[in-house]
Every structure is written in structure tokens, then in C-alpha cells.
Amino acid sequence: AAADAVFAHKTGNSENYASDAGLVQGDGGRRYLIALLTTLGARHAPHPGCATDWCVPRIGAAVDAWLKARLE
């Protein structure tokens, strides 16, 4: 699906954590800052192949959908 918002962000990943923070600006006028810190680092993964930040965009999309319904 096409995005209806711009996300200017900075990620950070290490052996112990994964993080992302930035500014969201939506087509409908919503504008907010968001930050996420997790324990998705390689050290905590049950298998080396599981150490990834692949779920961070999905979490962000869910938060944005929730906020969009309330801010616009």
C-alpha cells in the first residue's frame, strides 16, 4: 500500500537493542515525534537468524494508523 506520511528517522541497532526515532508528517496534517527502544538485539535472539529489526516498520504502521484515526 502507498504511504500517506513521511517519516524522517534515525535507527540504532546493536548486540543488545534495536531502536528508531523520528518525525512523522502525514498528508492529512498529522505531525508527531515517535521513539521506540526494544530488546531485539542479536544477544537476545533465540537464533542468530532471528536478530533483526524487521518488525519495527510493522509496529510503526500500527501506531500511525491508531494516531491517524484520532488526529485527523
ChimeraX attribute file (.defattr): number of C-alpha atoms within 10 A of each C-alpha:
attribute: neighborCount
match mode: 1-to-1
recipient: residues
	/A:1	3
	/A:2	4
	/A:3	9
	/A:4	9
	/A:5	15
	/A:6	12
	/A:7	17
	/A:8	11
	/A:9	13
	/A:10	11
	/A:11	13
	/A:12	11
	/A:13	17
	/A:14	13
	/A:15	13
	/A:16	14
	/A:17	18
	/A:18	20
	/A:19	18
	/A:20	18
	/A:21	16
	/A:22	15
	/A:23	15
	/A:24	16
	/A:25	16
	/A:26	17
	/A:27	11
	/A:28	11
	/A:29	11
	/A:30	15
	/A:31	17
	/A:32	14
	/A:33	12
	/A:34	15
	/A:35	13
	/A:36	13
	/A:37	14
	/A:38	13
	/A:39	16
	/A:40	22
	/A:41	19
	/A:42	20
	/A:43	14
	/A:44	14
	/A:45	15
	/A:46	9
	/A:47	9
	/A:48	11
	/A:49	8
	/A:50	13
	/A:51	20
	/A:52	15
	/A:53	19
	/A:54	10
	/A:55	9
	/A:56	17
	/A:57	11
	/A:58	11
	/A:59	11
	/A:60	16
	/A:61	12
	/A:62	12
	/A:63	12
	/A:64	19
	/A:65	10
	/A:66	11
	/A:67	14
	/A:68	15
	/A:69	8
	/A:70	9
	/A:71	12
	/A:72	10
